[in-house]
Amino acid sequence: MQLGPTELLLILFIVMLLFGVGRISKVGSELGSAVANFRKGLNDGKTPPAGEEKEKNN
């Protein structure tokens, strides 16, 4: 069973009625910042800290 555009709009409308637009936008922004922090953490793990790189060369 696949959901069509009409069903998706109906579900979105019901969710907005239950939670309100303000709460949904707050959850969306928190989710976005969590994903951004997760990606930043992944990138930080790939590059060694500046102090470690200099110690290896000595």
Contacts in CASP RR format, 6 or more apart in sequence:
PFRMAT RR
TARGET T0000
AUTHOR 0000-0000-0000
METHOD contacts of the structure
MODEL  1
MQLGPTELLLILFIVMLLFGVGRISKVGSELGSAVANFRKGLNDGKTPPA
GEEKEKNN
3 11 0 8 1.000
15 24 0 8 1.000
16 24 0 8 1.000
19 27 0 8 1.000
END
